[in-house]
Amino acid sequence: MFHPTKMVRHSLDSVNEFARRGYNLRITCDGCGRVIEASAVLMMQELAKRGAPLSIARFEERARCKECGHRGAAITACEINF
């Protein structure tokens, strides 16, 4: 009997999980819509050095846009492009 393969959804609730799963961060400013891509590994190291929380929810609340100064962003996964 054939059983379709179930797709597994990974919980990406921390910067560590993005790095472990091989994703970068796509950060979209809630104010002006500016989008940047950042290395999850480098971001994890920088946040740990500062003693800042690594949870995505906290990061989204605290992120400040360099373009417009707005605090707040949406963070999604994006593939690493070499």
Secondary structure, DSSP 8 states (H G I E B T S, - for coil): -------------BHHHHHHHTEEEEEEETTT--EEEE-HHHHHHHHHHHT---BHHHHHHH-B-TTT--B-EEEEEEE---
